[in-house]
Amino acid sequence: MEKERRLSSFAYFLRSLWSLTNRDLKKWYMVPLLLIMSLVQPVIWLGLFGKAMNLGAIFSNSSINITALDIPKQVLNSIGTLFMTSAFGTTDYFSFLAVGMLAFIVLFTSMMSGMSIVWDRRFGFLDKILSTPVSRGSIVIAKILNSTIRSLVQAVVVLVIAILLGMSVAHLSVGGILLTFLALFLLSFGMSSLFVLLALRSKDWQSQMMVVNLLNLPLLFASNAFFPTKFMPSWLQAIASVNPVSFAINIGRNLLLNIPISTSLFNEFLYLGIFAIGITTISVVLSWKLLKG
Amino acid sequence: MQNKVIDVNALSKSFKSLKAVDGISFSVYEGEIFGFLGPNGAGKTTTIKMLTTLIPPSSGEAVILGHSITKEANTVRSMIGVVPQEYTADEDLSGYDNMLLIADLYGLPRSESKKRIADLLSVVELSKAAKRKVSTYSGGMRRRLELAIGLINHPKVLFLDEPTLGLDVQTRTVVWRYIQEMKRRYKMTLFLTTHYLEEADSLCDRIAIIDHGKIIKIGTPDELKQSIGGDIIELSIKNSDSKVLNRIKSTQGVLEAKKINDYYRIKTRKSEELAPKLISMLSKNGYTVDRLSLKKPSLDEVYLDYTGRSLRDEESSGEDVAAMRRTIRMSRA
C-alpha cells in the first residue's frame, strides 16, 4: 500500500471549510449576471424606499400650510425639525433609512443560507460530501460563511450607493464603518446559522421558502429599520427589543450618523455576539445529529 | 480463506412502520465483485446508504475493513469510495473543480490531488472535458465523472449504486469497461446494486438476491442457477418409440426426463457433459437424434423463481421513482 501524505488536522479543517465555501461563492461570482443582479438589487431598494418614503418632506413648510392661521415658515420648519429629531434622532430620514437598508440587505441575503442545503440534498450532492470524512460542522459553517460573505459585499454596495445618493457623511469614520460592519457580520452570521438550522432536515425547497417568506417581513418590520420602535404598540416593542436586526441598526446609526443609543455600544455588540455564537453553536451541534443522507 | 472486507451482521433499517432492510447478514471478500440484485424498493439503496455511513442502522452492525460503520464512521469514510445512483456532481462547476473539491474533503495535499485527478480523468477519458461545466456533459460522461470522483481517495472498497441506471446498452458496456479497469488498477473490492440481470450475471463473482428487505439467496451466478434445478437438454428423435424415455432416464447424470409433444426435455446438472453421452447411447441403440439444444437456466429464471416477479415499479415509493426518473432524464439529456 502506498504511503499517503495527509494534511494536519487544522490545515485540513481550514482547507475543507474554504473549499466548501468557495464552491458556493463560485456560483455567484463566476456568473456575471447573477453578481450584477445581486448588486443592483440593493441599489433599487435604496433608490425606491429611500427616496419614495421621504418623511422629512411631510413636515416641511410646503406640505403643512393651514391657510386660515397663516403660520410663519420658521415655526413650521422648527416644528418639523423638532418632530424629526425627537422621532428619528436626525432630521435626515434618508440617512436614517440607509442604515436600516444595510441591515435589510444583510438580513435578506442571510435568510437564503438554508436554501442551498436543501438544493444540495435534493441533487444528491449532500450525500456525496457526507460520504467523505469532512466534519459535518464544516459543511454547516461553509453555508453560513457563504451567505455572510455575500451579504457583507452587498452591504458595502448599499453603503457606497447611499453615500452617492446623499446619505449624510458628517460623522463617517473608518473605525465607525469597520465597527458597523462587524455588527453586520454578527447579524449575518447569526441569521445565516438560524436558517441553516431550519434547513438541516428540510427536504423540499418550497417549505424552506415558506419559512423564509414567513419570517422576513416580520423580522424587518418588527425592528427599527424604517421607523423608531418607540411609536410602536408595546407588544411590538417587546418583539423589536429582542430582534437582532434592531441591535445592528442601533450600532450603525450611532457610529455612522451619531444618533444616540439608549443603552451602550458595548451592550448592543454583546447581545449580537451572544446571538451569533449561540445560534451557530446550536447549528453545528445539531448538524452532527441531523445532517444525514 | 480470503480476508473479509465487508462483514454485515443482522443489519436492519426501519422508516416508521416500513422495514426497508430486515436483518440481513453477509460477507464480502477481498477482490470480489459482489452484487445486490433486487427489484426497486427492495432495500438495495438503503443498505448501501448504511454501509457508506450516510444513515445509521436501526439495529445490527456492519464492519468494513475492520472498522465499525457506526462507531468508526469517519475511518470507514476515508477508506471507501461511493458512486451514488444519482448524478451528484455540482453542475455549475467544471469536472475538474468537482474532483478537486472532493479531494480537498478527503484531506489530500494539492500536489497529490492534481496528480490523481489528471490520472483518473485520463482513465475515464474526460481529460479534454475537464474544464467544461458538468451541465454540458452527456449522461455517459457524467457517469464516468461520478466514477472518477468516487475513486479520488483510492478506496479499498468501492460502492456502486445502480452504476448504469438509465444508460443505453453501449454506454453501459463502456462504463463497465472503466469500472473493471479501475478495479484492476487499484485492486479494489466492489459492492454494487443493480436490477439488470445480465449485468449481475456477467460481472459479479457473487450475487445476493434481496427482496422486501431480506436476502433470499447468496451465491455465485452459477450456483444460483443450479439451485433452481440445473440445465435443460431438449432433443427430438426421428425413429422414436416407447422405450426411449426409459433409456434416457436410466442414463447417468439425468435428473428428470419427460416427453413433451414430439421432443424430450431432460434436466441435468451439466448439460455439456451429458449431451454427448446421450447422443452416443441413442445412436448405439439405433436411434437417430434429429435436433438437440442445451439451455442454461438464466439468472432471469432464478430471479423470477425467488422473487416471484421481475419488477415492482408500481410498489416502490414515489421518491425512489422520482429520483430514478430524474437520473434517467439527466442521462438522456
Interface residues (C-beta under 8 A of the other chain):
Chain A: E2 E4 R5 R6 L7 Y12 R15 S16 S19 L20 R23 K26 K27 M30 V31 F123 G124 F125 D127 K128 I129 L130 S131 T132 P133 V134 K292 G293
Chain B: K49 T52 T53 L54 I55 P56 N74 T75 R77 S78 I80 V82 P84 Q85 E86 Y87 T88 A89 D90 E91 D92 L93 D97 L100 L101 I102 D104 L105 Y106 G107 L108 P109 E112 I149 N153 H154
